[in-house]
Amino acid sequence: MFGLTLSKILFTILVVIVVWKGFALVGRLARERRQAEALRQRSGGRPKAASSRGTIELVECQRCGAYVDPREGCHCERGRA
């Protein structure tokens, strides 16, 4: 009546395994996210990598008025041709 063949049985087993592994992956990612959030709250908010980066004070270009990184300088000469 239903015609259970070996290929249908194997396909069903494959689908069950994929769904099972998918739920395990989602559970593991949720657990890691909770652990990371708890660690972030204990350490004071920001991760160390983000807080160790310095800031750059931009300066205004005298020629075009754009604010640029003083180490790189303004590129207003390239824009005019």
SETORTI-472306 format. One line per 3 residues: number of its first residue (from 1); for each residue x, y, z of N, C-alpha, C, O. Coordinates in steps of 0.2 Angstrom, whole numbers, always signed. Layout:
% SETORTI-472306
NUM) X Y Z X Y Z X Y Z X Y Z  ...;
% end
This chain:
% SETORTI-472306
1) +4 -6 +0 +0 +0 +0 +4 +6 +0 +3 +11 -4  +9 +7 +5 +13 +13 +5 +20 +12 +1 +23 +17 -1  +21 +6 -1 +27 +5 -5 +34 +7 -1 +38 +11 -4;
4) +35 +4 +5 +41 +6 +8 +47 +3 +5 +48 -3 +5  +51 +7 +2 +57 +4 -1 +63 +6 +3 +63 +10 +8  +69 +3 +1 +75 +5 +5 +77 +12 +4 +79 +15 +9;
7) +76 +15 -1 +78 +22 -2 +73 +27 +2 +76 +32 +4  +67 +25 +3 +63 +29 +7 +64 +29 +14 +64 +34 +18  +66 +23 +16 +68 +22 +23 +75 +25 +25 +75 +29 +30;
10) +80 +25 +20 +86 +28 +21 +85 +36 +21 +88 +40 +25  +81 +38 +17 +79 +46 +16 +76 +48 +23 +78 +53 +25  +72 +44 +25 +68 +46 +32 +73 +46 +37 +73 +51 +42;
13) +78 +41 +38 +83 +41 +43 +88 +47 +42 +89 +50 +47  +89 +49 +36 +94 +55 +35 +90 +61 +37 +94 +65 +40  +84 +62 +36 +80 +68 +38 +80 +68 +45 +81 +74 +48;
16) +79 +63 +49 +79 +63 +56 +85 +65 +59 +86 +69 +63  +91 +62 +56 +98 +64 +58 +99 +71 +57 +102 +75 +62  +97 +74 +51 +99 +81 +50 +95 +86 +55 +97 +90 +57;
19) +88 +84 +56 +84 +88 +61 +87 +87 +68 +88 +92 +71  +89 +82 +70 +92 +81 +76 +99 +85 +77 +100 +88 +82  +103 +84 +72 +109 +88 +72 +108 +96 +72 +111 +100 +75;
22) +103 +98 +68 +101 +105 +68 +99 +107 +75 +101 +113 +77  +95 +104 +78 +92 +106 +85 +98 +106 +90 +99 +110 +94  +103 +101 +89 +109 +101 +94 +113 +107 +92 +116 +110 +97;
25) +114 +109 +86 +118 +115 +84 +115 +121 +87 +118 +126 +90  +108 +122 +86 +104 +128 +89 +105 +128 +96 +106 +134 +99  +105 +123 +100 +105 +123 +107 +112 +125 +109 +113 +128 +114;
28) +117 +122 +106 +124 +124 +107 +126 +131 +106 +129 +134 +110  +123 +134 +101 +124 +141 +99 +121 +145 +105 +123 +150 +107  +115 +143 +107 +111 +147 +112 +115 +147 +118 +115 +152 +122;
31) +118 +141 +120 +121 +140 +126 +128 +145 +126 +129 +148 +131  +131 +145 +120 +137 +149 +120 +136 +156 +120 +139 +160 +123  +130 +158 +117 +128 +165 +118 +126 +167 +125 +128 +173 +127;
34) +123 +163 +129 +122 +164 +136 +128 +165 +140 +129 +169 +144  +133 +160 +138 +139 +161 +142 +143 +167 +140 +146 +170 +145  +143 +169 +134 +146 +175 +132 +143 +181 +135 +147 +186 +137;
37) +136 +181 +135 +133 +187 +138 +134 +187 +146 +135 +193 +148  +135 +182 +149 +136 +181 +156 +144 +184 +157 +145 +188 +162  +148 +182 +153 +155 +184 +154 +156 +191 +153 +159 +195 +156;
40) +152 +194 +148 +152 +201 +146 +149 +205 +152 +152 +211 +154  +144 +203 +155 +141 +206 +161 +146 +206 +167 +147 +211 +170  +150 +201 +168 +154 +201 +173 +160 +205 +172 +163 +208 +177;
43) +163 +206 +166 +169 +209 +164 +167 +217 +163 +172 +221 +163  +161 +219 +164 +160 +226 +164 +157 +229 +157 +157 +235 +156  +154 +225 +153 +151 +227 +147 +154 +226 +141 +152 +221 +137;
46) +159 +230 +139 +162 +229 +132 +168 +224 +132 +171 +223 +137  +168 +220 +127 +174 +215 +126 +181 +219 +126 +181 +225 +124  +186 +216 +128 +192 +219 +129 +195 +221 +122 +198 +227 +121;
49) +194 +218 +117 +196 +219 +110 +193 +226 +108 +197 +230 +105  +187 +227 +109 +184 +233 +107 +186 +239 +111 +186 +245 +108  +187 +238 +118 +189 +244 +122 +196 +246 +121 +198 +251 +123;
52) +201 +241 +118 +208 +243 +118 +209 +247 +112 +215 +250 +111  +205 +247 +107 +206 +252 +101 +206 +259 +103 +201 +261 +106  +210 +263 +100 +211 +270 +101 +206 +274 +97 +203 +271 +92;
55) +205 +280 +98 +201 +284 +94 +206 +289 +90 +211 +290 +92  +203 +291 +85 +207 +296 +81 +203 +303 +81 +197 +303 +80  +207 +308 +82 +204 +315 +82 +205 +317 +75 +211 +318 +73;
58) +199 +319 +72 +199 +321 +65 +201 +329 +65 +199 +332 +70  +204 +331 +60 +205 +338 +59 +202 +340 +53 +201 +337 +48  +200 +347 +53 +197 +350 +47 +202 +352 +41 +207 +355 +43;
61) +201 +350 +35 +205 +352 +30 +204 +359 +28 +198 +362 +28  +209 +363 +28 +208 +370 +27 +206 +372 +20 +203 +377 +19  +207 +367 +15 +205 +369 +8 +198 +367 +7 +194 +371 +4;
64) +195 +361 +9 +189 +359 +7 +184 +358 +13 +178 +358 +12  +186 +359 +19 +182 +358 +25 +180 +352 +27 +176 +351 +32  +183 +346 +24 +181 +340 +26 +185 +338 +32 +191 +340 +33;
67) +182 +334 +36 +186 +331 +42 +190 +325 +40 +187 +320 +38  +196 +325 +41 +200 +319 +39 +205 +317 +45 +206 +320 +50  +208 +311 +44 +213 +308 +48 +219 +312 +47 +222 +312 +41;
70) +222 +315 +52 +228 +319 +51 +234 +315 +49 +239 +318 +46  +234 +308 +50 +240 +304 +48 +240 +303 +40 +245 +302 +37  +233 +303 +37 +233 +302 +30 +232 +308 +26 +234 +308 +20;
73) +230 +313 +29 +229 +320 +25 +223 +320 +21 +219 +314 +21  +222 +325 +18 +215 +326 +14 +217 +324 +7 +222 +324 +4  +212 +321 +4 +212 +319 -3 +208 +323 -8 +206 +321 -13;
76) +208 +330 -6 +204 +334 -10 +207 +336 -17 +204 +338 -22  +214 +335 -17 +217 +337 -24 +215 +331 -29 +215 +333 -35  +214 +325 -27 +213 +320 -31 +206 +320 -34 +205 +318 -40;
79) +201 +323 -30 +194 +324 -33 +193 +329 -38 +189 +329 -42  +198 +334 -39 +198 +339 -44 +202 +337 -50 +208 +336 -49  +199 +337 -55 +203 +336 -61 +202 +340 -67 +205 +340 -72;
% end
